[in-house]
Amino acid sequence: MRVTHPSHPLCGRDFEFVAHRQNWGDDRVHLHDDRVHLHDENGQLFSLPAGWTDVAAADSFVVIAAGRCAFTADGLLAVWCHTFE
């Protein structure tokens, strides 16, 4: 499994895939690597949003925008809706 989020410090690194789960409505992948120390005192198991890895197909908006847009339409709509709750 490869981290693909361009701003993540582990971008481009490959890790051992452990699981793909929904945690509290968040689509996440759990990865394993002895060299990374995230979330676990032993540094062996950590999770990232699935969209930050190559587990799922790339978002078509992100591909077409090619880094020229920091926000997706769905993300902006979610922020707008949240302001009126």
Summary of the structure (lengths in Angstrom):
residues: 85
radius of gyration: 14.8
end to end distance: 37.2
largest distance: 44.2
contacts: 178
relative contact order: 0.17
helix: 24%
strand: 28%
